[in-house]
Structure formats: C-alpha cells, structure tokens
C-alpha cells in the first residue's frame, strides 16, 4: 500500500499527514515504523474509526477549542511554519477545518505541482525533517525551478483556543482578534521566486498577485471559507467574502464556518412588571436561555448575544439602552436583564446570537411579549 498516494490509509477521515503529526494523541496513527507494515492484500487492512470528539465553541473572536488537532508540518500542497510564538502551540484546529485546508492544498498541488515531491516513504523512514527525494528545487545552474510551490501557513488556534498573543519587536504584546476556536488560519501570500516563505505585498518584485488571488479563490471555492481578509495594497479584488483589513500585509486570513454553532429557539421568560418605588416605572426582569449549542451544552460564560425591545428601556448592570449588541452569557448559559416602561402597553423582547459572518446555521433567536398595565 502506497501511503503517499493514499492520503487516508486507515480510512477514518483524517489524513496520514495529520495523524502522524498528532500521533501522541492516540488517534490510531498510520504507520510510523517499518515493522508495522501490513502483509498481504491491502483490502485485509481493517479500517479504524476515529472516535475523537473535536469541538469548536463560541465565536471566532470569543471562543474555545476542545479536542483540536495540529495541522501537519508538511503535506501535499502546503506546509506549516510557526510565526513569532512557540512552535507547535498555535497550529490547532478542528478536523473539519484541516480537511478543508487539505482539500485546497490538493487542488493547489494539482494545478501547481510541487518542485520536488515528498518522499513516498516519508512516514516510515524515521526522518521527518528530510522529506524530499533530492535537492530538486534548483536546476543545474543552481536557480529555482519555475514551476509550482507549496503554500505556507502559520497561525491557526491554540490547543485549547482562547485569545492568542505574542511579543512584539518593541517589547510589547500583540493579539489576534479572532483565531479563538479552531476555525481560522493565516496563509502566506505567494512569491514569484518559488521559495517557501512569507512575502510583503509591498514588494512587487517578489509578491505574486495573480497566484495569491488564485489561492484565495481556492480557499473560498474548494475550502468553503466564509471570510477572507487582505491588505488594500495586495490588489486582491474584494467581494462580500473578501474584505480589507490593513494589517494583513504578508498573509491573508481565512475563516471557516462553525460545524456546531448555537441553534434553535432561545427561551425567553419575564416576571410580572412591578412598580419601582424610586422612579415610578414598571420593571420586569427578563431571563433568556440557557442558550445551548447543537451538542446541548451551555455556551460558556462570556459568549455575547444581541438584545432589543420594541418599547421601553433595557437596563443591564447600570447601562440603559433601547438595545444591546453584546450582552454576555453567564456561567449558566443565560442572559439576565431588566426592562422598564413608564406607560402601559406591550413590549416585545428579542434575543439573538451574534452572527458576524451571516451563517444561517449559526443563528438562534427568541422573543417574548410583556404587557405593562
């Protein structure tokens, strides 16, 4: 059985490359030693069913990751290179995202074959850093061969998700606004010299705008990315999905949909309005939730929701507004606030999950009408 050509030897939906990278997690990894090579017909090899429960919770900018896997350092069509943080700490994602990245990489490799293929026995030769058959990346004159090259990636998510920060050259700290729940990846723009490394879009002699735009479109069309961020001087055509964010000068950011978002109706209840002695207003206390995701788990403390009312004023921890766009869920998966009115009539409370990328499956809503007499 040729492991290099068969990308998923054990048939569990996670590629050989990813499994080898995560073999300490007991994921029934593919062959890592010649002694384990099977004998006889490949059809006699039992298929291992991977029972890992990987789980993306919360949002891209306010989330956690459970059971994530590390992206492979080397794979067909792509490679991972750690950035300014500690190696093998920022390269985690849910398996669905890794499969999307690999799908993009396979199509990229098909269109732009790598300068020299990975060794066919890369899983069994005991030398994972020596992956190429020879130094075939240069011609006889020592110049780079002018054909395909793998694309590079760095930041994905931390092993348990949450905010990702790193030290700056000036001694400060910088942080990602997203990358918190295993659904985001930073991908280097493509170079003209076929070298595997980053390039600043301002360096027009090295930055390949056409190939970079082709790669971005593959992340959308093949990978199903729902948001791409690029710098304006990248000269990438913007769309509803491709947006400008100026700090993306040497890479583009890709966000993938959450396969397990919050869903369904949010239960909203309210107390009978009572007169507030100090103001004379009538006050009702509203409780929304618990807000559950598709696994029936409460969203963790800090997840934020939108709250509005058709009449009256919403009060939350000393703030008074007609609507809030970022009320946090408490440790019980609930949001609790008050509605005040000075006149009689009905008021309809609406609660909805925040959904910055307009994913239909990520929308959860709830309403409740209160009568003020």
NORJOMO-V660527 format. One record per backbone hydrogen bond with DSSP energy under -1.0 kcal/mol. NH is the residue of the N-H (numbers start at 1). CO is the residue of the C=O. E is the energy in kcal/mol with one decimal. If there is no record, write none. Layout:
<<NH/CO/E> <NH/CO/E>>
This chain:
<<6/2/-2.4> <11/8/-1.2> <16/7/-3.4> <19/15/-2.4> <20/16/-2.7> <21/17/-1.8> <22/18/-1.3> <23/20/-1.2> <25/22/-2.4> <26/23/-1.2> <36/33/-2.0> <37/34/-1.8> <44/41/-1.8> <45/42/-1.7> <48/10/-1.4> <55/66/-3.3> <57/64/-2.4> <59/62/-1.7> <64/57/-1.9> <65/160/-1.4> <66/55/-2.7> <69/93/-2.9> <71/91/-2.5> <75/78/-1.9> <79/151/-1.8> <80/73/-2.1> <81/153/-3.0> <89/86/-1.0> <92/157/-2.4> <93/69/-2.0> <94/182/-1.5> <98/94/-1.7> <99/95/-2.6> <100/96/-1.7> <101/97/-2.5> <102/98/-2.5> <103/99/-2.0> <104/100/-2.1> <105/101/-2.6> <106/102/-2.5> <107/103/-1.8> <108/104/-2.6> <109/105/-2.9> <110/106/-2.0> <111/107/-2.2> <112/108/-3.0> <119/131/-4.0> <122/119/-1.5> <124/121/-1.5> <125/121/-1.6> <130/127/-1.0> <133/117/-1.1> <136/134/-2.3> <139/143/-3.1> <142/139/-2.2> <145/137/-1.7> <147/145/-1.5> <151/77/-2.2> <153/79/-1.6> <154/186/-1.9> <156/90/-3.3> <161/158/-1.4> <162/180/-2.1> <166/174/-2.5> <168/172/-2.3> <171/168/-1.7> <174/166/-2.7> <176/164/-2.5> <180/60/-1.8> <185/254/-2.1> <186/155/-2.1> <187/252/-2.9> <188/152/-2.5> <189/250/-1.2> <192/206/-2.7> <197/195/-1.2> <201/249/-2.9> <203/200/-2.0> <204/202/-1.5> <206/203/-1.3> <207/203/-2.9> <208/190/-2.7> <212/208/-2.0> <213/209/-2.4> <214/210/-2.0> <215/211/-2.4> <216/212/-2.3> <217/213/-2.3> <218/214/-1.7> <219/215/-2.0> <220/216/-1.4> <221/217/-3.4> <222/218/-2.4> <223/218/-1.9> <225/219/-2.5> <226/255/-2.7> <227/255/-1.1> <228/241/-2.4> <229/253/-1.9> <230/243/-2.2> <231/248/-1.4> <234/231/-1.6> <235/232/-1.4> <239/242/-1.7> <243/228/-3.3> <245/230/-2.8> <248/245/-1.7> <252/187/-2.9> <253/229/-1.9> <254/185/-2.8> <255/227/-2.4> <256/183/-2.8> <263/292/-1.1> <266/365/-2.8> <269/287/-2.6> <271/285/-1.8> <274/283/-2.4> <276/281/-3.8> <280/276/-3.3> <282/341/-3.0> <283/274/-3.3> <284/339/-2.3> <286/337/-3.0> <287/269/-2.4> <288/335/-2.8> <289/267/-3.0> <291/333/-3.1> <293/297/-2.0> <296/293/-2.3> <299/291/-2.1> <302/329/-2.3> <303/300/-1.8> <305/327/-2.5> <306/352/-3.2> <307/324/-3.1> <308/350/-2.2> <309/322/-1.2> <310/348/-1.7> <313/340/-2.4> <314/321/-3.4> <315/338/-3.0> <316/319/-2.7> <319/316/-2.2> <321/314/-2.5> <324/307/-3.1> <327/305/-2.1> <329/303/-3.6> <330/334/-3.4> <333/330/-2.3> <335/288/-2.3> <337/286/-2.1> <338/315/-2.3> <339/284/-2.6> <340/313/-2.6> <341/282/-2.2> <345/372/-3.2> <347/370/-2.4> <349/368/-3.3> <350/308/-2.7> <351/366/-2.9> <352/306/-2.2> <353/364/-2.1> <354/304/-1.1> <358/355/-1.9> <362/359/-1.6> <363/360/-1.3> <366/351/-2.0> <368/349/-1.8> <370/347/-3.1> <372/345/-3.1>>
